[in-house]
Structure formats: C-alpha cells, structure tokens
Amino acid sequence: MQDVQVIEDSEAAAVALDPVRARLLGELAVPASAAGLASRVGITRQKVNYHLNALEAHGLVQLSEERHHGGITERVLQASAASYVVSPAAVSPSAADPGASADHLSAGYLVALAGRVVREVGALARRAGASGTRLPTLTIDTQIGFRSAADRAAFADDLTAAVLDLAARYHHDDGRPHRLVVAAHPLPEENP
C-alpha cells in the first residue's frame, strides 16, 4: 500500500469522490471482503461488490488475498493507498498554470504552484514506483511567527538571498534539473 496516491484520471477521481466509494476506500485501510464490508457499512453485499469493482477498475483498491471456501472464492481487497490526492489535471486539462499569473504574491499563484507540484511529483512518483526506484525529494515544512509585516518582508529578503546564493553555488548546467518551490502562507485558524 502506498502512503499517498495521486489520482490523475478524471474518471478515477469521479469514482473516488463518490460518497459511498470514498467510505469504502476508508474502510479498506484494513483488508476486507465484500461481505465483511457490507456488514460494517450497512449496504448489501451486491452493492458493495458493484462499488468495489469500480474502485478496482481504476486502481484504487487491490487484491490482498483470495480465500477458498469449498467451491467459492472470497476476494479480500484493500485500498491501494493510505490516502489520495486528486491532481488538478484530473479536474481539467487546463489546470491552473503558475506562468499565467503576473502577481507572484497572490494566493492564486501559490495555489497554481501547489497544483503543479501535485501534478509533477505525482507523475514522477508513479514512474518511480513502476520502475522500482526511489524518487529523490526534499521537503522542509516549518512554522514561523512574524511580529510585523516588516519582519516578514525582511525574512523574505534574507530567504531569497540565501536561496539564490545556494542555487548559484550548486547549480550545474549539465546536472539533473530539480524544481525548488518555497512558499509561505498564514496558518488557518483551527475550527472551534
């Protein structure tokens, strides 16, 4: 089971976002048969089977084991990932393009960048998984509290200078290109 699976196909996204199927995906964090799921979720086994077939057809669940009881084979399935992220490319072929925004300080630009990260890393992770290789990534996630807008602006200037210095020091024209995205946004308030 993958940690996170990026859904890039619009049909697979529609299947995963169906409320009944989304619930079944959640239940399948632990492998189960259609009969076992039916008793847990209160839906007939036939309807559960119908939904499981759709999920399996789109690679969202996978066969965990087969149990043989006399002449009957019970299929035990599990979710293909612990969680799923729908790529913007699955929603629209004209996904938000960060290059189309002139305002690099806007929320729209940041969301477009985040969408591009999901699309690119999702595709790279799928290829790496198919070839059995590891995808080299680096993630830094931290929180910082600014006392004022001036502090935030000074931090942005210092961070920009540091990143440009590091990029100049380690960049080689004949090296394998990597994308570096540095973003900051206010933390959302917790729901009461």
N, C-alpha and C positions, 0 to 999 in steps of 0.2 A: 504494500500500500504506500502510495506517495504521500508526502506531507501536504502538498498543495498541488492541485491540478488546474491549469489554466484552460478554460473552455473557449475555443476559438471559433467553433462552428455555430451558426445561428440556430440550427435545428437542435443541436445538443444543448444549447443554452435554454431553448424553449422547454425541452424535456426536463432539464434540471430545475428550472424555475417553477414548474407546475407544483402547486402546494402539496398534493399527495405524494408525488415523486420526491420532492425535497424532503418530506418527512421520512420516506423510506430510505433515502440516502443517509439521513441522520441516524436512523435505526441500524443501518448496515455498517456502522463503525465496528460492530461485533458481527461476525458472520452468522447468517441465519437462512433458513429455508423459507419458501413462500408460506408454508403452513405455520411456521413459527412466527413470522412477521404478521400474518393475518390475525393471530390471537393477540399479539401485542398492540396492534393499531386498530383493531375492531373493524376490519374490512374483510370481505370474503377472500378466500384463497385464490379464486379465479381472477378477481380484480387485482389482487396483489401480483399475481403472475403476469397479467397484462402489463402492469406498470413496470415490473422488473424486466420484462422483455424489451420494453422501450429503453430503459436505462442501460441495459446490457448492449443493445444495438449501437448505442452512442459511446460505449467505452466508459461509462460512469460507474458500473459495477462489474465485478469479475467473478469467475467461478473460484470458490475457495476449496471445495471438495465435493465429491459425489458419494452418497451413502446408498448402499443397496439393501433393500428390504424385500426378500423374496424376488418377485419379478418386477418390482418397482424401484426406480432410481430417483432418489431425492437429491436435488441440486441445492447446495449451500453456497450462497453468494455473499460477497462483501463489497463495500464501497471501494472504488479504485484509489480514492484519496481521503485523507482525513478532513480536508476542506477544499472548496472550489472557488475560483475567481473567474468571473466572466470577462473576457477580453473585450475592449471596445470594438474590436474588429468583428466580433460576433453580432454586435448590435447593428452596425452599419459599416459598409465598405468605405464610407467617407468618415472614418473615425477622426476625432479631433487631432489636428496637426499643429504641434507647437510652432512650427515655422510660419504658420498663418497669422500668428499673433505678434503685433508690434510691441505690445505692453508686456515686457518680461517680468513686471512686478504684479501682474494681475492674477487673481485666483483662476481664471480661465486658462492662462498659460501653464500654471502649476498642474492643473487637472489634465491638460493635454500632455504634459511631460509624463505624469504618472501613468496615463493610458499608454503612452509609447513604451514606457518601461515594462508594463504588463505584457504588451504585445511582443516586444523583442525578447525579454527574458523567458516568457512562456514558450516561444518558438525554439529558442536555444536550449531550454531545459528538456523539451520534448526530443530534440535531436540528440542531446547528450544521453538521455535515458535510453533511446533506441540503439545507440552505439555502445552503451555500457561505459561511457566516460563520465568524468566529473566536470561540472561546469564551474570555471573559476569566477567567483564573485566576491565582492567586498561590500559590506553594509555597515554603516555607522548610524546608530539611532540613539539620540540623547535628548534631554530637555535642558533648556536654559531659561532663566528668568531675567528679563531686562528691566531695569528700574525706569528707563525712559526711552523715548524714541531716539534720542541722541546716542544712548548706549547701543541700541540696536543697529543704528547706522554705522557707528564706529566698529562694531563687531563685524558687520557685513564687509566693510572696507578691509579690515585685517584678514578676514577669512578669504576674501577674493585675492589679496596679495599673496597669502600663503599658498593657496591652491595654484595660482599662476606660476609661482616660484617652483613648486613641486612638479607641476606639469612640464615646465621648461627643463627641469633637471632630469626627469626620467623619460621624456618623450624621445622616441627614435623613429624617424620616417620609415624605416624598414621593419618596425616592430608590429606586433598584432594590435590593432586598434581596440580600445575599450572606451565605453561611454561613461563619463562621470557626471552624475546629477547631484547637486547639493540643493536642498530645499528646506525652507522653514515656514511654519505657519503657527498661528496661535493654537494652543490645545483647546479642544472643545470643552465646554463645561459639562460636568457629569450630570446625567439625568437624576433629578431628586427622587 
